Amino acid sequence: MALIVQKFGGSSVADPECIRRVAKRVAEEYDEGNQMVVVVSAMGDTTDHLIELAKELNEKASAREMDMLLSTGEQQTISLLTMTLNAMGYKAISFTGWQAGILTEDVSSKAKILSIAPHRIEEKIAEGYIVVVAGFQGATESGEITTLGRGGSDTTAVALASALNADFCEIFTDVDGVYTTDPRMVPEAHKIDRISFDEMLELATMGAGVLHPRCVEVGKEFGTKIHVRSSFNHNPGTIVEHFDGKAIEKQMSVSGVAFDRNVAKISIFDVPDRPGSAARIFKVLSEEHINVDMIIQAGQRRNENKISFTISSDDLDKTKTLMEEMKWEFHAKDTEYIDNIAKVSIVGAGMITNPGVAAKMFDILAKNMINIQMIATSEIKVSCAINEDDLEKAVKALHAGFGLDMPAE
């Protein structure tokens, strides 16, 4: 008997037929003698519709009230799935995030999970219940409802699996697993059977939408094996887990190509070249929970610098306000905001022992007349900011150039 945590995303529970399919799948595992905890997202486009409704009534609604509103989407799904299981003759009960013991930091819309006290879940599991939990949400110590940001249901599922010492966590989605790149853009992309936490974290951070980066971080920290698979078939998916050194060395230098269209580039000109200037800028952004990715500081004349960085386009308006304040504080000459760029990345644990990977990437882009605006690297990743119009060409060229069009043997 295994304790399994399963997560089903919005497309998997989009309508009554989908919910029945999910209930049948959960019941199959339960009938095999397994203990089951199920985490679900809001149905289909429910979250987007709620956001549109809020904007129609108040374009400047407070973050607290938005969390109150958006958390109701998952609550609808947990009740409907539980009712479906009950109608099939199974003992099932639903819990909201706070009822499940999920404690978060006091940050609206992007809260991080601080701890989980899953006592109520464990009690119901012991009584033979299938427990259905609302993803994407939790509560603060003072009882305020919070949401975890886009993809937060993945994080809920893996965090619960870790807290419950589950045997593994299955993330069900509308694709068969993790692919070498988005098959909708590159038909030659193929499914990766097994991938390390480090590689998956880089792919997720760089734009691969199959898993949320924070859920991969939790899985890596607690060693919780994640199985990404389709809710529409029973095919094996992709296993995300720790690799030993030998397994890493056998891998191709590049495992996948990720991309992100939701990128904006910010520049501030003539920043005084003195200790603390950059620290001041990025501290202000950090305090507003704005994540910064690529950073370039270039020297200008008269001991002044140009500082450029990339952020999510979702944070552009907030960042503009902050940067205009920074401009006056530093007596900077100007600021620039560019929203028509994208990020393309190559990821692979094999980069550690294979020199020349970055050079090959730059050569492939150059041969395709694609200009690089910014570069960021790590041991297993190289990312380039490019013009958004060049993105599809770049992804296809890199995927073919690194031999990913053919599945690895």
C-alpha beads as a LAMMPS data file, in Angstrom:
LAMMPS data file: protein, C-alpha beads

409 atoms
408 bonds

1 atom types
1 bond types

-500.0 500.0 xlo xhi
-500.0 500.0 ylo yhi
-500.0 500.0 zlo zhi

Masses

1 110.0

Atoms # bond

1 1 1 0.000 0.000 0.000
2 1 1 1.323 3.417 -0.969
3 1 1 0.390 6.945 0.033
4 1 1 -0.043 8.875 -3.206
5 1 1 -0.644 12.589 -3.708
6 1 1 -2.197 13.423 -7.082
7 1 1 -2.662 16.876 -8.555
8 1 1 -5.052 17.721 -11.388
9 1 1 -4.828 21.056 -13.172
10 1 1 -7.558 23.256 -14.571
11 1 1 -7.773 21.532 -17.963
12 1 1 -8.158 18.162 -16.217
13 1 1 -11.222 19.358 -14.263
14 1 1 -12.607 21.779 -16.844
15 1 1 -16.177 20.411 -16.940
16 1 1 -18.388 17.684 -15.383
17 1 1 -17.147 15.048 -17.829
18 1 1 -13.538 15.847 -16.934
19 1 1 -14.318 15.736 -13.218
20 1 1 -15.906 12.294 -13.649
21 1 1 -12.775 11.138 -15.483
22 1 1 -10.587 12.409 -12.651
23 1 1 -12.801 10.767 -10.026
24 1 1 -12.567 7.440 -11.880
25 1 1 -8.783 7.728 -12.037
26 1 1 -8.516 8.487 -8.328
27 1 1 -10.866 5.609 -7.537
28 1 1 -8.739 3.183 -9.570
29 1 1 -5.704 3.933 -7.407
30 1 1 -7.768 3.735 -4.222
31 1 1 -9.164 0.352 -5.261
32 1 1 -5.582 -0.892 -5.613
33 1 1 -5.262 -0.391 -1.849
34 1 1 -3.498 2.976 -1.922
35 1 1 -4.148 5.911 0.383
36 1 1 -5.115 8.946 -1.704
37 1 1 -4.766 12.704 -1.329
38 1 1 -5.903 14.750 -4.331
39 1 1 -5.025 18.400 -5.010
40 1 1 -7.033 20.266 -7.641
41 1 1 -6.956 23.613 -9.427
42 1 1 -9.901 25.784 -10.431
43 1 1 -11.964 24.519 -13.356
44 1 1 -10.692 25.544 -16.797
45 1 1 -10.497 29.318 -17.159
46 1 1 -12.283 30.064 -13.873
47 1 1 -9.371 32.075 -12.422
48 1 1 -9.130 34.237 -15.551
49 1 1 -12.888 34.860 -15.503
50 1 1 -12.768 35.877 -11.837
51 1 1 -9.943 38.319 -12.575
52 1 1 -11.951 39.835 -15.443
53 1 1 -15.003 40.153 -13.223
54 1 1 -12.992 41.906 -10.520
55 1 1 -11.524 44.365 -13.038
56 1 1 -14.999 45.163 -14.340
57 1 1 -16.088 46.194 -10.857
58 1 1 -12.850 47.659 -9.501
59 1 1 -9.675 47.990 -11.573
60 1 1 -7.675 48.720 -8.434
61 1 1 -9.033 46.009 -6.167
62 1 1 -6.833 45.294 -3.162
63 1 1 -4.558 42.272 -3.253
64 1 1 -6.263 40.900 -0.143
65 1 1 -9.702 40.920 -1.758
66 1 1 -8.305 39.387 -4.941
67 1 1 -6.974 36.493 -2.859
68 1 1 -10.371 36.104 -1.231
69 1 1 -11.986 35.995 -4.653
70 1 1 -9.516 33.762 -6.498
71 1 1 -9.376 31.169 -3.728
72 1 1 -13.043 30.360 -4.407
73 1 1 -12.187 28.789 -7.770
74 1 1 -10.403 25.819 -6.198
75 1 1 -13.078 25.538 -3.527
76 1 1 -15.680 24.905 -6.212
77 1 1 -13.580 22.093 -7.673
78 1 1 -12.856 20.292 -4.397
79 1 1 -16.564 20.167 -3.552
80 1 1 -17.582 18.969 -7.019
81 1 1 -14.921 16.258 -7.139
82 1 1 -15.780 15.099 -3.614
83 1 1 -19.491 14.965 -4.493
84 1 1 -18.638 12.894 -7.569
85 1 1 -16.593 10.409 -5.542
86 1 1 -19.372 10.199 -2.954
87 1 1 -21.898 9.451 -5.708
88 1 1 -19.615 6.607 -6.872
89 1 1 -19.758 5.106 -3.381
90 1 1 -16.412 6.291 -2.009
91 1 1 -15.700 8.009 1.286
92 1 1 -14.248 11.386 0.372
93 1 1 -13.936 14.744 2.074
94 1 1 -12.722 18.136 0.881
95 1 1 -10.491 20.678 2.631
96 1 1 -9.576 24.237 1.751
97 1 1 -5.923 25.198 2.049
98 1 1 -6.249 26.513 5.575
99 1 1 -8.308 23.495 6.681
100 1 1 -5.499 21.303 5.350
101 1 1 -3.054 23.111 7.648
102 1 1 -1.153 25.083 4.988
103 1 1 0.498 28.090 6.647
104 1 1 1.871 30.797 4.365
105 1 1 3.743 34.049 4.673
106 1 1 1.689 37.237 4.836
107 1 1 2.023 38.155 1.148
108 1 1 -0.997 38.458 -1.117
109 1 1 -1.071 36.781 -4.538
110 1 1 2.476 35.335 -4.317
111 1 1 2.621 33.800 -0.841
112 1 1 5.126 31.055 -0.072
113 1 1 4.302 28.064 2.092
114 1 1 6.010 28.285 5.488
115 1 1 4.828 24.985 6.951
116 1 1 2.083 22.375 6.770
117 1 1 0.381 20.744 9.734
118 1 1 -1.545 17.936 8.000
119 1 1 -3.197 16.471 11.110
120 1 1 -6.758 16.588 9.767
121 1 1 -5.644 15.007 6.507
122 1 1 -3.830 12.213 8.326
123 1 1 -6.869 11.545 10.501
124 1 1 -9.166 11.194 7.501
125 1 1 -6.660 9.028 5.616
126 1 1 -6.550 6.693 8.636
127 1 1 -10.353 6.509 8.540
128 1 1 -10.239 5.392 4.908
129 1 1 -11.204 8.662 3.255
130 1 1 -9.981 10.032 -0.044
131 1 1 -8.934 13.572 0.885
132 1 1 -9.434 16.331 -1.706
133 1 1 -7.476 19.558 -1.067
134 1 1 -7.742 22.975 -2.718
135 1 1 -4.498 23.899 -4.409
136 1 1 -3.090 27.399 -4.871
137 1 1 -4.031 28.648 -1.391
138 1 1 -3.276 28.744 2.306
139 1 1 -3.640 31.072 5.263
140 1 1 -1.440 33.246 7.452
141 1 1 -0.994 32.900 11.199
142 1 1 -3.647 35.589 11.651
143 1 1 -6.124 33.688 9.475
144 1 1 -5.877 35.750 6.284
145 1 1 -6.477 33.708 3.124
146 1 1 -3.588 33.883 0.661
147 1 1 -2.898 32.509 -2.803
148 1 1 0.394 31.111 -4.066
149 1 1 0.508 32.619 -7.529
150 1 1 0.109 31.004 -10.942
151 1 1 0.923 27.304 -10.839
152 1 1 0.612 27.279 -7.071
153 1 1 -1.408 24.058 -7.089
154 1 1 1.738 22.195 -8.159
155 1 1 3.502 23.610 -5.120
156 1 1 0.601 22.644 -2.862
157 1 1 0.712 19.054 -4.107
158 1 1 4.458 18.510 -3.732
159 1 1 4.545 20.304 -0.363
160 1 1 1.707 18.094 0.904
161 1 1 3.456 14.988 -0.414
162 1 1 6.583 16.039 1.489
163 1 1 4.682 16.825 4.697
164 1 1 2.825 13.497 4.536
165 1 1 5.936 11.502 3.602
166 1 1 4.051 10.256 0.555
167 1 1 5.647 7.639 -1.660
168 1 1 5.424 9.985 -4.636
169 1 1 3.485 12.883 -6.114
170 1 1 1.742 12.612 -9.481
171 1 1 1.161 15.858 -11.366
172 1 1 -1.528 15.315 -14.002
173 1 1 -1.803 17.755 -16.859
174 1 1 -2.911 17.884 -20.492
175 1 1 0.422 16.603 -21.869
176 1 1 2.182 13.237 -21.505
177 1 1 5.121 14.612 -19.549
178 1 1 8.082 16.952 -19.899
179 1 1 9.209 17.469 -23.503
180 1 1 12.497 18.646 -24.959
181 1 1 10.566 21.795 -25.895
182 1 1 6.966 22.772 -26.539
183 1 1 5.697 20.283 -29.182
184 1 1 3.152 22.858 -30.326
185 1 1 6.069 24.930 -31.603
186 1 1 8.426 22.107 -32.559
187 1 1 6.602 18.924 -33.688
188 1 1 9.895 16.992 -33.461
189 1 1 10.039 17.497 -29.680
190 1 1 9.905 14.272 -27.689
191 1 1 9.081 13.285 -24.136
192 1 1 11.881 13.009 -21.579
193 1 1 11.444 9.821 -19.535
194 1 1 13.603 10.888 -16.580
195 1 1 15.072 14.221 -15.575
196 1 1 16.958 15.578 -12.558
197 1 1 15.509 18.113 -10.159
198 1 1 18.196 20.613 -11.169
199 1 1 17.406 20.353 -14.877
200 1 1 13.663 20.486 -14.268
201 1 1 14.063 23.519 -12.037
202 1 1 15.979 25.367 -14.747
203 1 1 13.445 24.389 -17.434
204 1 1 10.530 25.456 -15.236
205 1 1 12.197 28.741 -14.280
206 1 1 13.056 29.515 -17.895
207 1 1 9.486 29.147 -19.118
208 1 1 8.597 25.465 -19.488
209 1 1 5.020 25.535 -18.190
210 1 1 4.594 21.866 -17.250
211 1 1 5.701 22.334 -13.621
212 1 1 5.879 25.358 -11.364
213 1 1 9.474 26.136 -10.285
214 1 1 8.576 26.331 -6.614
215 1 1 7.134 22.806 -6.616
216 1 1 10.387 21.502 -8.090
217 1 1 12.348 23.327 -5.384
218 1 1 10.228 21.654 -2.701
219 1 1 10.619 18.264 -4.342
220 1 1 14.383 18.691 -4.516
221 1 1 14.689 19.862 -0.907
222 1 1 12.697 16.959 0.530
223 1 1 13.557 14.321 -2.064
224 1 1 9.930 13.870 -3.108
225 1 1 9.740 12.024 -6.419
226 1 1 7.447 13.747 -8.940
227 1 1 5.740 11.943 -11.817
228 1 1 4.396 14.264 -14.530
229 1 1 1.767 12.556 -16.691
230 1 1 -1.409 13.088 -18.696
231 1 1 -4.855 12.922 -17.123
232 1 1 -6.288 11.827 -20.481
233 1 1 -4.391 8.527 -20.834
234 1 1 -2.437 6.002 -18.779
235 1 1 0.893 6.409 -20.570
236 1 1 4.076 6.659 -18.488
237 1 1 5.127 10.266 -18.035
238 1 1 8.335 11.945 -16.867
239 1 1 9.959 11.104 -13.539
240 1 1 11.627 14.037 -11.775
241 1 1 14.076 12.847 -9.135
242 1 1 17.629 12.993 -7.802
243 1 1 20.286 11.525 -10.102
244 1 1 23.603 10.050 -9.091
245 1 1 26.796 11.347 -10.699
246 1 1 27.094 8.529 -13.251
247 1 1 23.578 9.105 -14.537
248 1 1 24.297 12.787 -15.040
249 1 1 27.509 12.103 -16.967
250 1 1 25.675 9.857 -19.438
251 1 1 23.228 12.569 -20.384
252 1 1 23.333 14.691 -23.518
253 1 1 24.922 18.098 -23.004
254 1 1 21.511 19.732 -23.588
255 1 1 18.281 18.111 -22.396
256 1 1 15.787 20.734 -23.464
257 1 1 15.043 24.170 -24.879
258 1 1 12.769 26.432 -22.843
259 1 1 11.338 29.807 -23.715
260 1 1 9.324 32.601 -22.158
261 1 1 7.394 35.336 -23.943
262 1 1 6.322 36.999 -20.697
263 1 1 9.502 39.079 -20.337
264 1 1 10.178 42.801 -20.088
265 1 1 13.542 44.568 -20.183
266 1 1 14.171 47.591 -17.977
267 1 1 17.098 50.010 -18.257
268 1 1 18.097 52.996 -16.156
269 1 1 20.789 55.300 -17.559
270 1 1 23.521 57.355 -15.858
271 1 1 23.358 55.705 -12.464
272 1 1 26.201 56.961 -10.237
273 1 1 29.140 54.528 -10.271
274 1 1 29.512 54.154 -6.526
275 1 1 29.023 51.360 -3.977
276 1 1 25.390 50.771 -3.082
277 1 1 23.671 52.070 -6.230
278 1 1 22.759 48.656 -7.634
279 1 1 21.957 47.372 -4.156
280 1 1 19.467 50.200 -3.664
281 1 1 17.660 49.495 -6.952
282 1 1 17.306 45.756 -6.460
283 1 1 16.432 46.041 -2.781
284 1 1 13.438 48.215 -3.699
285 1 1 12.343 45.653 -6.295
286 1 1 12.827 42.802 -3.828
287 1 1 10.702 44.517 -1.201
288 1 1 7.864 44.596 -3.735
289 1 1 8.372 40.865 -4.486
290 1 1 9.471 41.554 -8.071
291 1 1 11.726 38.784 -9.323
292 1 1 14.692 39.898 -11.433
293 1 1 16.365 37.518 -13.866
294 1 1 19.127 38.795 -16.176
295 1 1 21.214 41.791 -15.060
296 1 1 23.795 43.810 -16.995
297 1 1 25.755 46.799 -15.657
298 1 1 27.673 48.690 -18.319
299 1 1 30.028 51.579 -17.659
300 1 1 29.194 54.929 -19.275
301 1 1 31.007 58.253 -19.248
302 1 1 31.695 60.414 -16.177
303 1 1 31.719 57.492 -13.717
304 1 1 28.125 56.582 -14.494
305 1 1 26.568 53.226 -15.346
306 1 1 23.675 51.857 -17.334
307 1 1 21.873 49.078 -15.483
308 1 1 19.545 46.760 -17.424
309 1 1 17.570 43.791 -16.148
310 1 1 14.634 41.572 -17.059
311 1 1 11.440 40.883 -15.144
312 1 1 8.101 39.220 -15.767
313 1 1 5.837 41.385 -17.938
314 1 1 3.184 40.955 -15.230
315 1 1 5.310 43.180 -12.961
316 1 1 5.999 45.869 -15.566
317 1 1 3.537 48.510 -14.371
318 1 1 4.657 48.219 -10.764
319 1 1 8.309 48.298 -11.824
320 1 1 7.788 51.436 -13.931
321 1 1 6.495 53.287 -10.887
322 1 1 9.459 52.187 -8.778
323 1 1 12.041 52.966 -11.446
324 1 1 10.720 56.468 -12.045
325 1 1 11.224 57.088 -8.328
326 1 1 14.732 55.643 -8.607
327 1 1 15.492 57.899 -11.566
328 1 1 14.837 61.008 -9.504
329 1 1 16.664 59.614 -6.488
330 1 1 19.823 58.992 -8.532
331 1 1 19.367 62.022 -10.809
332 1 1 19.566 59.483 -13.650
333 1 1 19.207 60.705 -17.203
334 1 1 16.513 58.340 -18.440
335 1 1 14.719 55.009 -18.136
336 1 1 13.660 52.573 -20.864
337 1 1 10.999 49.863 -20.886
338 1 1 10.874 47.217 -23.621
339 1 1 8.088 44.643 -23.643
340 1 1 8.604 42.970 -27.033
341 1 1 11.436 40.657 -26.038
342 1 1 11.520 36.967 -25.152
343 1 1 13.902 34.598 -23.415
344 1 1 15.215 31.357 -24.906
345 1 1 17.246 28.916 -22.815
346 1 1 19.118 25.657 -23.219
347 1 1 19.280 23.366 -20.185
348 1 1 21.276 20.225 -19.481
349 1 1 23.225 18.640 -16.633
350 1 1 25.741 17.483 -19.241
351 1 1 26.923 21.076 -19.690
352 1 1 29.055 20.690 -16.577
353 1 1 31.429 18.275 -18.326
354 1 1 30.990 19.441 -21.936
355 1 1 32.823 22.722 -22.736
356 1 1 31.744 24.888 -25.629
357 1 1 27.973 24.549 -25.199
358 1 1 27.410 28.295 -24.802
359 1 1 29.615 29.032 -27.817
360 1 1 27.598 26.584 -29.895
361 1 1 24.345 28.236 -28.808
362 1 1 25.613 31.693 -29.785
363 1 1 26.854 30.324 -33.112
364 1 1 23.465 28.765 -33.912
365 1 1 21.674 32.037 -33.146
366 1 1 24.180 34.031 -35.189
367 1 1 23.811 31.778 -38.225
368 1 1 20.067 32.409 -38.038
369 1 1 20.615 36.193 -37.845
370 1 1 19.196 36.391 -34.314
371 1 1 20.634 39.188 -32.178
372 1 1 21.300 38.556 -28.471
373 1 1 20.387 41.422 -26.123
374 1 1 21.288 39.885 -22.760
375 1 1 22.850 36.651 -21.485
376 1 1 22.559 34.734 -18.214
377 1 1 24.287 31.458 -17.342
378 1 1 24.547 28.811 -14.661
379 1 1 26.325 25.458 -14.546
380 1 1 23.489 23.769 -16.441
381 1 1 21.767 26.639 -18.272
382 1 1 22.388 29.393 -20.791
383 1 1 19.652 31.977 -21.428
384 1 1 19.472 34.726 -24.023
385 1 1 17.093 37.659 -24.287
386 1 1 16.125 38.164 -27.925
387 1 1 13.513 39.969 -29.992
388 1 1 10.155 38.264 -29.542
389 1 1 9.691 38.081 -33.319
390 1 1 12.741 35.788 -33.508
391 1 1 11.621 33.393 -30.775
392 1 1 10.105 30.573 -32.829
393 1 1 13.047 30.566 -35.230
394 1 1 15.472 30.460 -32.300
395 1 1 13.730 27.572 -30.538
396 1 1 13.548 25.456 -33.695
397 1 1 17.190 26.158 -34.593
398 1 1 18.488 25.333 -31.102
399 1 1 16.358 22.204 -30.798
400 1 1 17.731 20.863 -34.078
401 1 1 21.246 22.187 -33.533
402 1 1 21.720 20.311 -30.274
403 1 1 20.364 17.047 -31.691
404 1 1 17.067 17.080 -29.802
405 1 1 14.931 16.360 -32.865
406 1 1 15.800 12.687 -32.438
407 1 1 14.956 10.933 -29.120
408 1 1 17.951 9.885 -27.049
409 1 1 18.612 6.131 -27.054

Bonds

1 1 1 2
2 1 2 3
3 1 3 4
4 1 4 5
5 1 5 6
6 1 6 7
7 1 7 8
8 1 8 9
9 1 9 10
10 1 10 11
11 1 11 12
12 1 12 13
13 1 13 14
14 1 14 15
15 1 15 16
16 1 16 17
17 1 17 18
18 1 18 19
19 1 19 20
20 1 20 21
21 1 21 22
22 1 22 23
23 1 23 24
24 1 24 25
25 1 25 26
26 1 26 27
27 1 27 28
28 1 28 29
29 1 29 30
30 1 30 31
31 1 31 32
32 1 32 33
33 1 33 34
34 1 34 35
35 1 35 36
36 1 36 37
37 1 37 38
38 1 38 39
39 1 39 40
40 1 40 41
41 1 41 42
42 1 42 43
43 1 43 44
44 1 44 45
45 1 45 46
46 1 46 47
47 1 47 48
48 1 48 49
49 1 49 50
50 1 50 51
51 1 51 52
52 1 52 53
53 1 53 54
54 1 54 55
55 1 55 56
56 1 56 57
57 1 57 58
58 1 58 59
59 1 59 60
60 1 60 61
61 1 61 62
62 1 62 63
63 1 63 64
64 1 64 65
65 1 65 66
66 1 66 67
67 1 67 68
68 1 68 69
69 1 69 70
70 1 70 71
71 1 71 72
72 1 72 73
73 1 73 74
74 1 74 75
75 1 75 76
76 1 76 77
77 1 77 78
78 1 78 79
79 1 79 80
80 1 80 81
81 1 81 82
82 1 82 83
83 1 83 84
84 1 84 85
85 1 85 86
86 1 86 87
87 1 87 88
88 1 88 89
89 1 89 90
90 1 90 91
91 1 91 92
92 1 92 93
93 1 93 94
94 1 94 95
95 1 95 96
96 1 96 97
97 1 97 98
98 1 98 99
99 1 99 100
100 1 100 101
101 1 101 102
102 1 102 103
103 1 103 104
104 1 104 105
105 1 105 106
106 1 106 107
107 1 107 108
108 1 108 109
109 1 109 110
110 1 110 111
111 1 111 112
112 1 112 113
113 1 113 114
114 1 114 115
115 1 115 116
116 1 116 117
117 1 117 118
118 1 118 119
119 1 119 120
120 1 120 121
121 1 121 122
122 1 122 123
123 1 123 124
124 1 124 125
125 1 125 126
126 1 126 127
127 1 127 128
128 1 128 129
129 1 129 130
130 1 130 131
131 1 131 132
132 1 132 133
133 1 133 134
134 1 134 135
135 1 135 136
136 1 136 137
137 1 137 138
138 1 138 139
139 1 139 140
140 1 140 141
141 1 141 142
142 1 142 143
143 1 143 144
144 1 144 145
145 1 145 146
146 1 146 147
147 1 147 148
148 1 148 149
149 1 149 150
150 1 150 151
151 1 151 152
152 1 152 153
153 1 153 154
154 1 154 155
155 1 155 156
156 1 156 157
157 1 157 158
158 1 158 159
159 1 159 160
160 1 160 161
161 1 161 162
162 1 162 163
163 1 163 164
164 1 164 165
165 1 165 166
166 1 166 167
167 1 167 168
168 1 168 169
169 1 169 170
170 1 170 171
171 1 171 172
172 1 172 173
173 1 173 174
174 1 174 175
175 1 175 176
176 1 176 177
177 1 177 178
178 1 178 179
179 1 179 180
180 1 180 181
181 1 181 182
182 1 182 183
183 1 183 184
184 1 184 185
185 1 185 186
186 1 186 187
187 1 187 188
188 1 188 189
189 1 189 190
190 1 190 191
191 1 191 192
192 1 192 193
193 1 193 194
194 1 194 195
195 1 195 196
196 1 196 197
197 1 197 198
198 1 198 199
199 1 199 200
200 1 200 201
201 1 201 202
202 1 202 203
203 1 203 204
204 1 204 205
205 1 205 206
206 1 206 207
207 1 207 208
208 1 208 209
209 1 209 210
210 1 210 211
211 1 211 212
212 1 212 213
213 1 213 214
214 1 214 215
215 1 215 216
216 1 216 217
217 1 217 218
218 1 218 219
219 1 219 220
220 1 220 221
221 1 221 222
222 1 222 223
223 1 223 224
224 1 224 225
225 1 225 226
226 1 226 227
227 1 227 228
228 1 228 229
229 1 229 230
230 1 230 231
231 1 231 232
232 1 232 233
233 1 233 234
234 1 234 235
235 1 235 236
236 1 236 237
237 1 237 238
238 1 238 239
239 1 239 240
240 1 240 241
241 1 241 242
242 1 242 243
243 1 243 244
244 1 244 245
245 1 245 246
246 1 246 247
247 1 247 248
248 1 248 249
249 1 249 250
250 1 250 251
251 1 251 252
252 1 252 253
253 1 253 254
254 1 254 255
255 1 255 256
256 1 256 257
257 1 257 258
258 1 258 259
259 1 259 260
260 1 260 261
261 1 261 262
262 1 262 263
263 1 263 264
264 1 264 265
265 1 265 266
266 1 266 267
267 1 267 268
268 1 268 269
269 1 269 270
270 1 270 271
271 1 271 272
272 1 272 273
273 1 273 274
274 1 274 275
275 1 275 276
276 1 276 277
277 1 277 278
278 1 278 279
279 1 279 280
280 1 280 281
281 1 281 282
282 1 282 283
283 1 283 284
284 1 284 285
285 1 285 286
286 1 286 287
287 1 287 288
288 1 288 289
289 1 289 290
290 1 290 291
291 1 291 292
292 1 292 293
293 1 293 294
294 1 294 295
295 1 295 296
296 1 296 297
297 1 297 298
298 1 298 299
299 1 299 300
300 1 300 301
301 1 301 302
302 1 302 303
303 1 303 304
304 1 304 305
305 1 305 306
306 1 306 307
307 1 307 308
308 1 308 309
309 1 309 310
310 1 310 311
311 1 311 312
312 1 312 313
313 1 313 314
314 1 314 315
315 1 315 316
316 1 316 317
317 1 317 318
318 1 318 319
319 1 319 320
320 1 320 321
321 1 321 322
322 1 322 323
323 1 323 324
324 1 324 325
325 1 325 326
326 1 326 327
327 1 327 328
328 1 328 329
329 1 329 330
330 1 330 331
331 1 331 332
332 1 332 333
333 1 333 334
334 1 334 335
335 1 335 336
336 1 336 337
337 1 337 338
338 1 338 339
339 1 339 340
340 1 340 341
341 1 341 342
342 1 342 343
343 1 343 344
344 1 344 345
345 1 345 346
346 1 346 347
347 1 347 348
348 1 348 349
349 1 349 350
350 1 350 351
351 1 351 352
352 1 352 353
353 1 353 354
354 1 354 355
355 1 355 356
356 1 356 357
357 1 357 358
358 1 358 359
359 1 359 360
360 1 360 361
361 1 361 362
362 1 362 363
363 1 363 364
364 1 364 365
365 1 365 366
366 1 366 367
367 1 367 368
368 1 368 369
369 1 369 370
370 1 370 371
371 1 371 372
372 1 372 373
373 1 373 374
374 1 374 375
375 1 375 376
376 1 376 377
377 1 377 378
378 1 378 379
379 1 379 380
380 1 380 381
381 1 381 382
382 1 382 383
383 1 383 384
384 1 384 385
385 1 385 386
386 1 386 387
387 1 387 388
388 1 388 389
389 1 389 390
390 1 390 391
391 1 391 392
392 1 392 393
393 1 393 394
394 1 394 395
395 1 395 396
396 1 396 397
397 1 397 398
398 1 398 399
399 1 399 400
400 1 400 401
401 1 401 402
402 1 402 403
403 1 403 404
404 1 404 405
405 1 405 406
406 1 406 407
407 1 407 408
408 1 408 409
